Every structure is written in structure tokens, then in C-alpha cells.
Amino acid sequence: MKFSFEVKESDLLGRIGTLSVGGKSLETPCLFPVIHPVSQIVPTRDLKQMGFLGLMTNSYIIHSRRKDEALEKGIHDLLDFDGVFMTDSGGYQVLEYGDLEVGYKEVATFQADICSDIAVTLDRPTGYPQKRSVARETVDYSLKNARSTLNEFGERDTTWVGPIQGGLHLDLVRRSAGALEEAGFSFLALGSPVQVMENYMFADLVRMIIAARKKMRYSTPLHLFGAGHPLTMSLAVALGCDTFDSASYVIFARTGRYMSRNGVMTLQSMKYLPCSCPVCTKTSAKELLELDHGERTRRLAEHNLFILREELEACKEAISEGRLWDLVEERSMAHPRLREAFVELAKHSEQLSLGTPAIKERGLFVRSAEDARRPEVLSAKARLSEVMSTYAKAARVGHAGEGRPRRKSVHDKGRDLFIHHPVFGPVPAELEFQYPFSQTEAEGTPPAVTTQETSKTKAAGHSRVTEKKGAKTRKAVRSRRTRWGASPSPR
């Protein structure tokens, strides 16, 4: 089956792309809601009307309970959905129920015969916690089945996904991802994040995704198994996850849990519904509680799906505007463990810079120590160090907005002129209004020129450096309104 992935826009490692398979297309990042092939709460037609053009289901359950019907009709007619269908191998169920006679051939043959658009090869989830020896066995087992499936079924009309295992053993994650790339898989999926996220180990999730991404080609899309929490979606998107699957929308609904932008609440303790989705605008918290369990579960599940979709749309808009970093930072304030994950993400700026544009339409905000490690900031500092050359023996350092010579701004009475920036330090005057120097806003007013800044200009070759004296009062830096919002740049 013809498969392709085209990146249209990017920021950090997040990208808006088009995933095409078998003549059908999906815009990424996107969520594949997991549906139950026997007892689905929200009908598949309703899911498509909500905007979900791809769904995921479990091939093991279909094989166990609706095998003959699925082989006769195909998965799309069986479950009444003409979009993209992704099927899980059922490796967890095989392990859980001890069905050891099921091998990769049976699993691959069945998924191909029911016309699955995207199928996962038979794997064995590593899970958490696991000893290294057990984790290594899951990696070896999954890799062996993945290679065999691709070799024997690669010509079938199904796109095969290689499952990355290894859990918290990052070297095993890297080995698994690298081996799947070498085997020729065009679509990979990272396994074992569910238990990590259930234990709020978000910083470990960052390390897992980064470990996998470092061994993958930039052009290879990455699926994240079981990632259906609104707070972690922007984080995962920023790290390069393009598609997700989750049954959280209905699992949470069954226990009366209500998703929101800032976390998950219990319906029992709520007085209001802080949402404008079709479910929440037509009812109240009290009325939902008075419904029977089945109807309440269905409505809560629909609400949760709207929240998940809204969060993915927010991620797309942030990528398009070049402010994905800001969105991740905003979401990180909802929980201390998420903040730990954001701090961990900031340590991988070099990797994140692969998809970060050098010039953006928006200015940058530096509000924390982590913001100082934004890829745009580090990239600008690196470029700045390359142009810190000497044209005169002396230099003068002043503050932005203090005014500068009209034409020959590089020199001022035989001295090189530098502008002191609170984030970048001394910047050659001719670069003052180049991106991102005048488009970066930091908290507070710029401090006085320090000995450290003076030493930087001396390191460039100046024998004498002075701070500008008697300058005009520093002009106020105001935000210039654009269609993208406030841009922190001089008038």
C-alpha cells in the first residue's frame, strides 16, 4: 500500500504534516481514538463527524470474537468507518492470556486479510517497572517479529508499523528504534508509555521519546501508544510524536472523570462545566449526574473527545505561529511533574532545533532559566559568536534604544559600537533590529553592562572597552500589534 508523510510546517520537533495511506490522508498531529470492536460507546459515525478521520482497534479482540464476519466484510464495513483504520497486534492480550500459539504470521495474515490500513507487527510491551533482562527480551522478541513480518508481508496492501520497546532502559530504546529504521520501516511507534504516564513520570517520557527520535530519520513519523491525556499532548508533539492512540476518553468517562485543559476533574465534585462543547452547552453537572450510568458515560466520553481534539488543534496552531515552546511551558504549570518534564525538554535544545525555523513571525519571550535554552536563543547566540569581529581597537557598549550613529553604525569616532541585550549580551549595533535581537523580550529592565559583557568584546579583539556615558534617556520598548498578537519589538 502506498504510504507517504509530507511535513508542511514545523516548530521544535513538532510538525504539521500530511500522512497518506491507500489513497486516504490525515493531517498530523492527529489522534486515533481506540474503539472496542464489540461494545463501542460512541458510534464510529459520530467520531467521524467530530473530526476524527482515523481510528484504532485491537485485532486480537476481533480475531477472538468476530473473526469470520471480519474476514467476510473487512474491517471498514464491519465497524462502519471509511477513514483510516489502524490495528494493534494484540501483543499485550497474547501475553496476558498466555495464548503462546499465536505467532507473527497469524497476526499479520489476519490484519492484512481484514484490510487494515495501518497495522502494528506482533510485539511484547516492555511495561514498567521491568528488569533490564526482561526489557531486553521484549526488545528482541518484538524486533524479530517486526523483521519477519516486513520481509514476508511487506508487499501486502497494509502499511506496517515497527513497535519500539525498551521502556525506561534508554539504550534499549535506541537500539530498538535504530534496528527498525535499518529494517526499512517507514512508520514507527513507541511502546510502554501508558504506565509511565499513569505514574506521572513525565520527565522519563521525555527521555524515552528523545532516545527513540535520535535514532530515527527526521522524515519518519512516530506514533505514541496510549497517549490520551490533554496535559501531555503538547509535550509529546514538541518531541516529535505525530500520531497518538488512546481509549482514555471512555475509560475516564466510565469512572466519572471529566477532562479539561488543565487536567482531569471528578464530575461528582463539580458544580459547573467549564467547556463550550456541544455536550456541556446542552446540560449541567447536576443533570449529568442524574443520568443512568450508560448515558452519562457516553456524554462524558464525547466531551473528553472534544477536549482531546481541541488540544491537538491548539498544538497545530502553535506550530503554525512558531510558539509551540510557549504552549508546552504554559501547560507545564498545571503540575509539578509536568514542570520537571519541561525542564528535561529544555536540556535537549540541540535536538529540538532540527525543526525550529531560524526566523519567525513572532517575537520571543524569555521568562525563566529554561526559556534561555530555547533553540532560537541558542542558535542566535551561536551565530552571534561568529560575527563578533573587530574593526577598531576600541569598543563602546550601550543599551538598546539609546540611539546610534545614522549611517556608519559600525563605528563611532573610531570605536566599534555594541548594544547590550539582557539575553544575548553585547550585540553589534548593525544587528540590533535583526531577528531575534530586537524581537526578544525578557523580564525586567536590562541590567547595567557587566564585566563579563566587557570581556566578551575584549575577546573579540578590542583592547579598550567603555560603557556609553551621557546617553539620551532609554526609549521605552513597546509591543507592536500584528495579526499574530503582540510582538516585543521597538516602535
JOWOQUI-V86369 format. One record per backbone hydrogen bond with DSSP energy under -0.5 kcal/mol. CO is the residue of the C=O (numbers start at 1). NH is the residue of the N-H. Records with the same first field share a line. If there is no record, write none. Layout:
CO: NH  NH
This chain:
2: 22
4: 20
6: 18
9: 16
11: 14
14: 11
15: 17
16: 8  9
17: 19  28
18: 6  20
19: 26
20: 4
21: 24
24: 21
26: 19  28
28: 17
30: 244
31: 33
32: 246
33: 56
35: 37
41: 43
43: 47
44: 48
45: 49
46: 50
47: 52
48: 51
51: 53
53: 84
54: 33
55: 86
56: 35
57: 59  88
58: 62
59: 63
60: 64
61: 65
62: 66
66: 70
67: 71
68: 72
69: 73
70: 74
74: 78
75: 79
76: 81
84: 55  86
85: 117  118
86: 57
87: 120
88: 59
90: 94
91: 95
92: 96
93: 97
94: 98  99
98: 100
99: 102
101: 103
103: 107
104: 108
105: 109
106: 110
107: 111
108: 112
109: 113
110: 114
111: 116
112: 115
114: 75
117: 159
118: 87
119: 161
131: 135
132: 136
133: 137
134: 138
135: 139
136: 140
137: 141
138: 142
139: 143
140: 144
141: 145
142: 146
143: 147
144: 148
145: 149
146: 150
147: 151
148: 152
149: 153
150: 154
153: 156
156: 158
158: 160
159: 119
161: 121  163
162: 189
163: 165
164: 191
166: 169
168: 170
169: 172  173
170: 174
171: 175
172: 176
173: 177
174: 178
175: 179
176: 180
177: 181
178: 182
179: 183
180: 184  185
181: 184
186: 221
187: 162
188: 223
189: 164  191
190: 225
193: 197
194: 198
195: 199
196: 201
197: 200
200: 202
201: 205
202: 206
203: 207
204: 208
205: 209
206: 210
207: 211
208: 212
209: 213
210: 214
211: 215
212: 215
213: 216
217: 220
219: 221
221: 188
222: 242  243
223: 190  225
224: 227  245
226: 228
229: 232  233
230: 234
232: 236
233: 237
234: 238
235: 239
236: 241
237: 240
238: 13
240: 242
242: 29  30
243: 224
244: 32
245: 227
246: 34
247: 250  251
248: 252
249: 253
250: 254
251: 255
252: 255  257
253: 256
256: 267
257: 259
258: 265
260: 263
263: 260
265: 258  267
266: 269
267: 270
272: 274
273: 275
277: 281
279: 282
280: 283
284: 288
285: 289
286: 290
287: 291
288: 291
292: 296
293: 297
294: 298
295: 299
296: 300
297: 301
298: 302
299: 303
300: 304
301: 305
302: 306
303: 307
304: 308
305: 309
306: 310
307: 311
308: 312
309: 313
310: 314
311: 315
312: 316
313: 317
314: 318
315: 319
316: 320
317: 321
318: 322  323
319: 322
323: 327
324: 328
325: 329
326: 330
327: 331
328: 332
329: 333
330: 333
331: 334
332: 335
335: 338  339
336: 340
337: 341
338: 342
339: 343
340: 344
341: 345
342: 346
343: 347
344: 347
345: 348
346: 349
348: 352
349: 353
351: 354
352: 355
353: 356
355: 357
364: 441
365: 367
366: 443
368: 372
370: 373
371: 374
374: 378
375: 379
376: 380
377: 381
378: 382
379: 383
380: 384
381: 385
382: 386
383: 386  387
384: 387  388
387: 389
393: 463  464
394: 416
395: 466
396: 398  418
397: 468
398: 420
399: 402
401: 475
402: 472
407: 409
408: 411
410: 417
412: 415
414: 394
415: 412
416: 396  418
417: 429
418: 398  420
419: 421  427
420: 400
421: 425
425: 421
427: 419
428: 431
429: 432
431: 434
434: 437  438
437: 440
439: 364  441
441: 366
450: 454
451: 455
452: 456
453: 457
454: 458
455: 459
456: 460
457: 462
458: 461
464: 395
466: 397
476: 478
478: 489
479: 481
480: 487
482: 485
485: 482
486: 488
487: 480  489
